[in-house]
Amino acid sequence: MRADARPARRDATQEHMVGRWQIVDERLHAELVFDAAGGVAATRWPRSLVCISSGAANLDALVASDEIDVNGRWRSVDTDGGERLLIVIDSPERNVSIAPSVVLMPDDSSVLEITLAPSLDPDDRLTDQTARFEKMS
């Protein structure tokens, strides 16, 4: 990919998803581990990151949230735009389905993005309204 290229959506295939992903914010320590059998383990997951109905609106609110360890399932969903990621987290409060974006960065790394405060225009999202996870292995 060219150095001046923009990030692009990546298909959520098993090849791209399996492994360890860590949140990209030095104040947080959340980690996701996707396995080949469709399981996902979330450690030090901020409870207000989609696990409760009054979820966090920005990263500062995530920092203030208590952390939990939860498990769930993941799968690729075939759409007109490619394979999208669907995660179902089995939270103590409620089961939650989320559909984060998987993004291929210009340096060929992968980033998983969970939007905290939805916007009608994805280009208007503020940086502090998206939890980003970088693939570590």
Disulfide bonds with the S-S distance in Angstrom:
none
